[in-house]
């Protein structure tokens, strides 16, 4: 074999040797060359006050802290105030994690095989306790058969099974539909409804509207757990473990992102925290 024939053969051998060495390196060094799993979040807070667009910057700030705390290259997400667009996001983006209001969690838990990994402690955000309020009725019996204003009429299963726990059904009242959180309060004050079914944040809002002090709670629900922090079924175990382990320290790391949307704390937990409401919802 002459020099001209030897040179191409040697180059071919060298290329194969480099490829073989690189393959061995990837085997010997775990994770080298492996793509980092995506970290996409969906946040769904139904019936809350304020537009989703106002909450999105705070979510972005929180997710920046999440990524930094867990050593991820990035964490992105979208905030929703309505279920339909949130479900479309889940379908198209296939997020790994979610933060869901209680009604949304209970409705989506089984169909999306959600695993609880944490709870949002946010007393001012609402959804922890529900009330029937009125200026004239004295109790639940006084509201029955009368006009009832509420923003929760579209989710009868949640209201009747979880909020009321069998104390009443929406069909016991003449429903006066409302869309904005303060609307039921004003409907009662204007005489358009005798009673209103509201949550604790709406009750707090009554203190800040004209004649709101005339609205009195005549029935209240049991205390309910806060928004659920969940993992979707295809999320890798390492990411789940990392995120759950970082929950307790996230608000401190995120600056004003938590307090600006009423969150006092994020804390790790399990489905056991939600078991009583899961059982009630299934009845």
Protein Blocks (a to p, Z undefined) as FASTA:
>chain_A
ZZklmmmmmmmmmmmmmmmmmmmmmmmmghihpacdddddddddehiacifklmmmmmmm
mmmmmmmmnopabdcddddfbfklmmmmmmmnopabdcddfklmmmmmmmnopacfbdcd
dfkngojaccdddfkbmbfklmgopacddfklmmmmlmmmmmnnomacfklpccdddfbf
klmmmmmmnopafbdcddfklmmmmmmgghklmpccfbdcdddddddddddfklcfklmm
mmmmmmmmmmmmnommmmmnopabdcdddfklmmmmmmmmmZZ
